[in-house]
Amino acid sequence: MDAPSEPIPVIRDVDGGTARLLPDVDRPRARLLTVDGAPQSYVDLDAPEHLEFEYVRRLAHVLDESAAPGRPLDVLHLGGGAMTLPRYVAATRPGSRQRVVEADRGLLALVADELPLPAESGITVRVGDARQALEAAPEGSADLVIGDVFGGSRVPAHLTTVTYARAVARALRPGGVYAANLADGAPFTFLRGQLATAAAVWPEVALIAEPSVLRGRRFGNTVLVASAARLPLSALTRRAAGDAFPARVTHGAALRRLTGDAVPVHDAEAVASPEPPRGAFSIG
């Protein structure tokens, strides 16, 4: 009998560049999605609870601690990629209602063809601009809003402002949580502006990041968390500290020191997040 053939990479042009789905030799139905060499998502169809990227695990910590284990949630995902977090929520919180907004039509077609969502997952996907979809969302319709939108390797400018943050807050239910993936490096001009922007809208703000990133030793991902209600800081701190690459939860006075004299960002002066240094996230 012939041995089963090894999976081969899938390469396709999408709206944002050249996408590749690369097999993982250790996980038969796992794929790494890259666009123009930059890692975008990692999905294991046999184990959607497996989260490969550190920042995705930190977003999942926020999801896990936002409600009692197993309780269904209404989640709005801004940015979809290969649907790693929507799959995670569907697996860990059956019955959740999830909406995903992704601007790259070609990427969505690739994912639908090669990494289809499970039947009756409760996940609906639409093509569109994240801010426009957010502003059209019913008021108080989401338990969580997850922001993970990158144009290439940068967060688009119109998703960095007070007006955008207020639209997120409007879409959240009382006590709902916003979590966003942001990438920056020293001197953290962009990140500090995002902290000031969040603090202008929400009374509770925290940041989850590896100490090496916060010390300015390298460019990297951070997760901003914000809410009108008290955040589960102790639980998030324990989870972040227990990761394979431990992270720190910064809040209160320490977060205000990190923010410094940064001011909230408004639409007129908004800029995209900084271009990562060459090789910061690229593969191959």
C-alpha positions in Angstrom: 0.0 0.0 0.0 1.3 3.4 -0.9 2.2 5.7 2.0 -0.1 8.8 2.3 1.3 11.7 0.4 2.7 14.6 2.4 0.6 17.8 2.3 2.0 20.5 0.1 1.9 24.2 0.5 -0.9 26.1 -1.1 0.1 29.4 -2.7 -2.5 31.9 -3.9 -2.6 35.6 -4.7 -5.0 37.4 -2.4 -6.0 41.1 -2.1 -3.2 41.8 0.4 -0.4 40.0 -1.4 0.8 36.4 -1.8 -0.7 34.0 0.7 0.8 30.7 1.6 -0.7 27.8 3.6 2.2 25.9 5.0 1.8 22.4 6.5 3.1 21.5 10.0 5.1 18.3 9.9 4.1 17.6 13.6 0.3 18.1 13.1 -1.3 16.5 10.1 -4.1 18.9 9.6 -2.4 22.1 10.9 -1.5 25.0 8.6 0.4 28.2 9.0 -1.0 31.1 7.0 1.5 33.8 5.8 0.9 36.8 3.6 4.0 38.1 1.8 6.1 36.1 4.3 4.6 37.5 7.4 2.8 35.0 9.7 -0.9 35.7 9.9 -2.6 32.7 11.5 -2.1 29.1 12.6 -4.9 26.7 12.6 -5.1 23.0 13.5 -8.4 21.6 12.2 -8.2 18.6 14.5 -7.5 20.7 17.6 -8.9 24.2 17.4 -8.1 24.8 21.0 -4.4 24.6 20.1 -3.0 28.2 19.8 0.4 28.5 18.3 1.1 32.3 18.4 1.8 33.9 21.8 -0.3 37.0 21.2 -3.3 34.8 20.1 -3.0 32.9 23.4 -3.1 36.2 25.2 -6.3 37.2 23.4 -7.7 33.8 24.3 -6.9 34.4 28.0 -9.1 37.5 27.7 -11.8 35.4 26.1 -11.5 32.7 28.7 -11.7 35.1 31.7 -14.6 37.2 30.3 -17.2 34.8 31.5 -17.7 31.4 33.3 -16.1 28.5 31.4 -18.3 27.2 28.6 -20.8 30.0 28.7 -21.7 31.1 25.1 -20.6 34.5 24.1 -21.5 37.1 21.4 -18.2 38.0 19.8 -17.4 40.5 17.1 -14.0 39.8 15.4 -12.5 42.7 13.4 -10.0 40.9 11.2 -10.4 37.2 10.5 -7.3 35.7 8.9 -7.7 31.9 9.0 -10.3 32.2 11.8 -8.1 30.9 14.6 -9.9 32.7 17.5 -13.5 32.1 16.1 -12.7 28.4 15.9 -11.3 28.5 19.4 -14.4 30.1 20.8 -16.7 27.7 18.9 -14.8 24.7 20.4 -14.6 26.0 24.0 -17.9 27.8 24.2 -20.4 25.9 22.0 -23.5 28.0 21.2 -21.6 31.3 20.9 -22.7 33.7 18.2 -19.7 35.1 16.3 -19.4 37.7 13.6 -16.1 38.1 11.6 -15.3 41.1 9.4 -12.4 40.7 7.1 -11.5 43.1 4.3 -9.5 40.6 2.1 -12.0 38.8 -0.1 -9.3 36.7 -1.7 -8.0 35.5 1.7 -11.5 34.6 2.8 -12.0 32.5 -0.4 -8.7 30.7 0.3 -9.6 29.9 3.9 -13.1 28.7 2.8 -11.5 26.4 0.2 -8.7 25.0 2.2 -9.6 25.5 5.9 -13.4 25.4 6.0 -15.3 26.3 9.2 -17.1 23.4 10.9 -20.8 23.0 10.2 -23.1 24.8 12.6 -20.2 26.7 14.1 -22.2 29.8 14.9 -19.6 31.9 12.9 -20.8 34.3 10.2 -18.2 35.9 8.0 -18.6 39.0 5.9 -16.3 41.0 3.7 -16.0 44.6 4.7 -14.1 47.4 6.4 -13.8 46.9 10.1 -14.7 50.4 11.2 -17.8 50.6 8.9 -19.0 47.2 10.1 -18.4 48.2 13.7 -20.3 51.5 13.3 -23.2 49.5 11.7 -23.3 46.9 14.5 -26.3 47.1 16.9 -25.7 49.0 20.1 -24.8 46.7 23.0 -24.7 43.6 20.8 -21.3 42.1 21.7 -19.8 40.6 24.9 -16.4 41.0 23.3 -14.9 42.9 20.4 -11.5 41.5 19.2 -9.4 43.8 17.1 -6.8 42.1 15.0 -6.7 44.0 11.8 -3.5 44.6 9.8 -3.1 46.1 6.4 0.0 44.2 5.4 1.9 44.4 8.7 0.4 47.6 10.0 -2.8 48.5 11.9 -4.7 50.9 9.6 -4.9 54.5 10.8 -8.7 54.7 10.9 -8.7 51.9 13.5 -6.6 53.8 16.0 -8.7 56.8 17.0 -11.0 57.9 19.7 -13.9 57.8 17.3 -13.1 54.2 16.5 -12.8 53.4 20.2 -16.2 55.0 20.9 -17.7 52.9 18.2 -16.3 49.8 19.9 -17.7 50.9 23.3 -21.1 51.5 21.7 -21.2 47.9 20.3 -20.3 46.3 23.6 -22.8 45.3 26.3 -22.4 46.8 29.8 -19.3 45.0 31.2 -18.2 44.0 27.7 -14.5 43.8 26.9 -12.4 45.0 24.0 -9.1 43.3 23.2 -6.7 44.4 20.4 -3.5 43.1 19.0 -1.0 46.0 18.6 2.6 45.8 17.5 5.3 48.3 18.3 8.8 48.8 19.6 10.7 51.4 21.5 10.1 54.3 22.0 6.5 53.1 21.7 5.1 56.3 20.2 2.2 54.4 18.5 1.5 52.1 21.5 1.5 55.0 24.0 -1.0 56.9 21.8 -3.2 53.8 21.8 -3.1 53.6 25.6 -4.1 57.2 25.9 -6.9 56.7 23.3 -8.3 53.7 25.2 -8.1 55.6 28.5 -10.1 58.4 27.0 -13.0 56.0 26.4 -12.8 53.3 29.1 -12.1 53.6 32.8 -10.3 50.2 32.9 -7.3 49.6 30.6 -4.5 47.0 30.8 -1.7 45.8 28.5 -0.4 42.3 28.2 3.2 42.1 26.8 6.4 40.2 27.2 8.9 42.0 29.4 11.5 42.0 26.6 9.1 44.0 24.4 8.2 46.5 27.1 11.9 47.0 27.9 12.5 48.0 24.3 14.7 45.1 23.4 12.7 44.0 20.4 9.7 44.9 18.3 6.7 42.7 19.2 3.0 42.2 19.7 1.1 43.5 22.7 -2.5 43.0 23.7 -4.5 46.0 24.9 -7.6 45.2 27.0 -10.3 47.7 27.9 -13.7 47.7 29.6 -16.2 49.9 31.4 -16.2 47.2 34.1 -13.4 45.9 36.3 -11.0 43.6 34.4 -10.1 40.2 35.8 -6.5 41.3 36.3 -5.4 38.6 38.8 -6.6 35.8 36.5 -5.1 37.4 33.4 -1.8 37.9 35.3 -1.6 34.2 36.3 -2.4 33.0 32.8 0.1 35.4 31.1 2.8 34.4 33.6 2.2 30.7 32.9 2.8 30.9 29.1 5.7 29.3 27.5 6.9 32.8 26.7 5.7 34.6 29.9 4.1 38.0 29.7 3.3 40.7 32.1 0.0 42.5 32.7 0.6 46.2 33.2 -2.2 48.4 34.6 -2.9 51.3 37.0 0.0 53.5 37.9 2.5 51.4 35.9 0.4 51.8 32.8 0.1 55.5 33.3 3.9 55.8 33.5 4.2 53.8 30.2 1.6 56.1 28.6 3.5 59.2 29.8 2.5 62.4 28.1 0.9 60.7 25.1 -2.5 62.2 24.1 -5.5 60.5 22.6 -5.4 60.0 18.8 -8.1 61.7 16.7 -9.0 61.1 13.1 -7.3 64.2 11.7 -3.8 63.1 13.0 -4.1 59.3 12.9 -1.4 57.2 11.3 -1.0 53.5 10.8 1.1 51.5 13.3 4.8 51.4 12.5 6.3 49.1 9.9 8.0 46.2 11.7 11.8 46.1 11.3 13.0 43.8 8.5 12.7 40.2 9.7 10.7 40.9 12.8 7.9 38.6 11.9 8.8 37.2 8.5 9.2 33.6 7.6 11.3 32.3 4.7 
